[in-house]
Amino acid sequence: MIVAAGLGTRLRPFTHWRPKPAVPVRGLPLIAYPLALLARAGVSEVVINVHHLPGVLRAAAEASVPAGMKLHFSGEDELLHTGGAIRRVASFLRESDPCLVLGGDMIVDLDLKGLVRRHTHSGRSVTALMTEHPRAAEFGTIGLDGEGRLRRIGQRIDWGGEEQAGVYSWVNVLSARAFDTLPERDSFSHLDEWWAPWAKREPDAVGGEVLDAARCRWIPVGTPTEYLAANLDLPTLSYLDVDTAARAAGARFGPRSVIGALATVPDDVALVDAVVWDRESVPAGSVLERGVFAGGRFHLVPATDTKEASS
């Protein structure tokens, strides 16, 4: 599953026009990245939950689906939050033991097959992946004990005994038996209202791994500042030749710029640390520096996120 139904409020104004998993990152919809990662791991069927601008997200996913992969969609008229979204499609997820549940609003690079193997060997019902990150204090972390059992979630839940911690990557492996413990309600958080009380009852059932940056590369795309950085400085990924795929789709690249497919950019336009969305028309003579042209106009992006933008 790719969990993708959020409103993307921190990425506004860009999510006024497209849901976060459909915004273009280096010429490809963000949803293309987890789809390619899952395909590389051998996944053949994926369900994506949709809510905000669902038709836009469906179209982006269908345009990005790797060959041989079948897509399903779970529509949410009202947001079910992360746990409720998983519960809605539990019968589908049970068909694979174990299954993978990923977030649709970041870019991550790791050995998914290895993670699944280690999960199976551990005997846990849930393995959540954390990664070491220089902005850990800002993002918040999840803590584990020496055996990988869940001991802390941010500043909200703390049972002590923590020996390792990292930023939650939104990559999870779930055994089929995990769905036997789902709360009997439609809307809830998977971390605080499902996994945490379960881990308190059965400490060995819910745990995770913390991988260093060399084994798990995690690129957030949650705010305008993060979004621009991902477009301009995306590292090489092991599972997808991003620029080749984007050029095949019609994107163009300058030294510090990305121009989406079918965008009109006159020769006298100056682009410096700038992204132009696909199908946009930039006025002649424009100087676009450090920002994104989307929704018919240019949006300056700050060098660093404000406290409000990153909350």
Number of C-alpha atoms within 10 A of each C-alpha: 28 24 22 27 29 19 18 20 15 17 21 17 15 21 18 15 15 22 28 30 30 25 24 23 27 28 27 26 19 25 30 24 25 23 23 19 22 23 19 17 15 13 18 14 17 20 19 25 27 26 19 24 17 21 13 16 27 19 11 22 21 14 14 17 18 18 9 11 15 13 17 15 17 19 16 17 10 10 19 21 17 19 22 22 26 28 21 17 17 17 12 16 23 17 10 14 14 19 18 20 20 20 21 26 26 22 22 19 21 20 14 19 14 11 19 20 12 15 23 18 9 17 13 22 19 27 27 23 21 26 23 22 20 10 10 15 11 12 15 15 23 25 30 24 17 11 14 23 24 31 24 20 19 15 9 7 13 15 11 12 14 18 13 18 26 22 24 25 24 18 20 23 26 24 21 18 14 20 16 9 10 19 18 9 10 14 19 21 17 18 14 14 14 16 23 21 13 19 17 14 11 12 16 18 19 25 24 26 24 22 19 13 14 10 13 20 18 20 19 16 24 18 23 25 22 20 23 24 18 18 21 19 10 14 12 11 15 11 17 15 10 19 16 11 14 21 17 12 15 16 22 19 16 13 9 15 23 26 25 24 20 15 17 17 18 13 8 11 14 16 21 16 20 26 31 31 26 20 15 19 18 21 14 13 12 14 15 21 18 21 23 23 20 19 17 13 13 19 19 15 19 13 13 12 14 11 8 7 15 16 10
